[in-house]
Amino acid sequence: MRKLLMVMVLGIFIMAGLFCFVLNKIANETDINITVNDSEDIYRLEANYGREQSKRILAYVDAELNNTSRFRNNHLDEDVDLDEDTHFHINTEPGHLEIILDKEENNPESIAKFKRITEGIKIRLSTGENQ
């Protein structure tokens, strides 16, 4: 009888631990973190979000830059020259996007475009909107 009680108590603890682990895993995958560093010489966006949103976010960035699917790849780490006034570094992985612009290499319009893209990413991640 005592052995059966111990097995039941142990089973309850294991189930509770597993339940907590699963809840934590689900919560961490839905966390959204967006960091913007807008200093005198650098504009940097870093966004972390659920992996399932990667395709949608990268498609948005690609469309905003009129780049015909270049950024829809989930794994990028490269310097990009879109035109003579738009140069940046992009790093992507599922659930992660980082864009860095050197303000001395980009004109004010390019910098403003990336600021608008950042706001669009924030809206899409916080509301789930596509438009």
Buried (B, 14 or more C-beta within 10 A) or exposed (E): EEEEEEEEEEEEEEEEEEEEEEEEEEEEEEEBEBEBEBEEEEBBBBBBBBEEBBEBBBBBBBBBBEEEEBBBEBEBEEEBEBEEEBBBBBBBBBBBBBBBBEBEEBEEEBBEBBBEBBEBBBBBBEEEEEE
